[in-house]
Amino acid sequence: MTPSRGRRTQAAELEVRLLREGLVESTHRVQAVVSDDRGRILSVAGSAETATFVRSALKPFQALAVTTTGTLERYGLSDRDLAIICSSHRGRIEQVRQVFNILWRADVDPSALQCPTPPGKRSPLEYNCSGKHAGMLAVCQQRNWALNSYLQRSHPIQQLILQKLAELMGMPGEEFIGARDDCGAPTYFLQLGQMASLYARLSSGNSLDMERIIRAMVYHPNLVAGEGEFDSELMRLTEGELVSKAGAEGIQCVGRVGEGMGLAIKVMDGAKRAKHAVAVHLLKQMGWISPSVSESLAEMFMSVGNMTRLEVSGDLSLI
């Protein structure tokens, strides 16, 4: 699943400008790639070979450890549980309860969670990655693996996740460059073209395990992020046609469900506002969202204040 070789995979970057009463106040440089589920780069702005950490956009693939091991069936976990496993949630009560439900059904005490407790909060259950951690702990419980070391890269749960990722990308696990995410779990250094291909594979409909992950996310979008958040609003408005997952430091990935096409975006300075603006711009340009959905999203994510708005210039170049 490496980017297409022997072809030009570089083009002009996109630019996002913050306009204050029509005058440019700030700018962001953005790169983006569209790929298919065979790993072919279809279009690009910037370079498909740009590498960065995938961060929380990895979560649907970390969830494969849950869907492929019988853990869902063993503990009677639902699509709502699977959605929160894939989430970067906001610690709202329904989200925290869903995380607790996973641990309760798997007979794991919440004290086993090794993600941080957010500032001003009382429990790691409220941390945005707690669903992912609960899923990992449920697999460990089901497999009788140690719970107290589940974040170590050498732990069987992390090796299983790496194996699933390696199989999807068609490359040896030992070639992956990893580092600890803010929550303590491993994340990986990938090219934008590889991220786009992963989301193309996720949304292709060729795997029952990944199809269940897609279904959970698009049927329960408010668990994946939260009301008013980009991932949730995009999936809600497109009614199952797109799956969306953000990552920190300007990462945004989107898959076109049933079409085997994926989009990966990286804002070079990590700005969250810029990735949302670019996603709306490109999804409209490619015809992945309707004009009415584009208008709704632009209202929510491109008008950033009474005096300011975001404007995107540039296009994807066909390869």
Stockholm file with secondary structure:
# STOCKHOLM 1.0

chainA/1-319         MTPSRGRRTQAAELEVRLLREGLVESTHRVQAVVSDDRGRILSVAGSAETATFVRSALKPFQALAVTTTGTLERYGLSDRDLAIICSSHRGRIEQVRQVFNILWRADVDPSALQCPTPPGKRSPLEYNCSGKHAGMLAVCQQRNWALNSYLQRSHPIQQLILQKLAELMGMPGEEFIGARDDCGAPTYFLQLGQMASLYARLSSGNSLDMERIIRAMVYHPNLVAGEGEFDSELMRLTEGELVSKAGAEGIQCVGRVGEGMGLAIKVMDGAKRAKHAVAVHLLKQMGWISPSVSESLAEMFMSVGNMTRLEVSGDLSLI
#=GR chainA/1-319 SS CCCCSSSCCEECCEEEEEEETTEEEEEEEEEEEEEETTSCEEEEEEETTCEEECGGGGHHHHTHHHHTTTHHHHHTCCHHHHHHHTCCCCCCHHHHHHHHHHHHHTTCCGGGCCSCCCTTCSCGGGSTTHHHHHHHHHHHHHHTCCSTTTTSTTSHHHHHHHHHHHHHHTSCGGGCCEEECTTSSEEEEEEHHHHHHHHHHHTSSCCHHHHHHHHHHHHSHHHHSCTTSHHHHHHHHHTTSEEEEEETTTEEEEEETTTTEEEEEEETTCCHHHHHHHHHHHHHHHTSSCHHHHHHHHHHHTCCSSSEEEEEECCCEEC
#=GC SS_cons         CCCCSSSCCEECCEEEEEEETTEEEEEEEEEEEEEETTSCEEEEEEETTCEEECGGGGHHHHTHHHHTTTHHHHHTCCHHHHHHHTCCCCCCHHHHHHHHHHHHHTTCCGGGCCSCCCTTCSCGGGSTTHHHHHHHHHHHHHHTCCSTTTTSTTSHHHHHHHHHHHHHHTSCGGGCCEEECTTSSEEEEEEHHHHHHHHHHHTSSCCHHHHHHHHHHHHSHHHHSCTTSHHHHHHHHHTTSEEEEEETTTEEEEEETTTTEEEEEEETTCCHHHHHHHHHHHHHHHTSSCHHHHHHHHHHHTCCSSSEEEEEECCCEEC
//
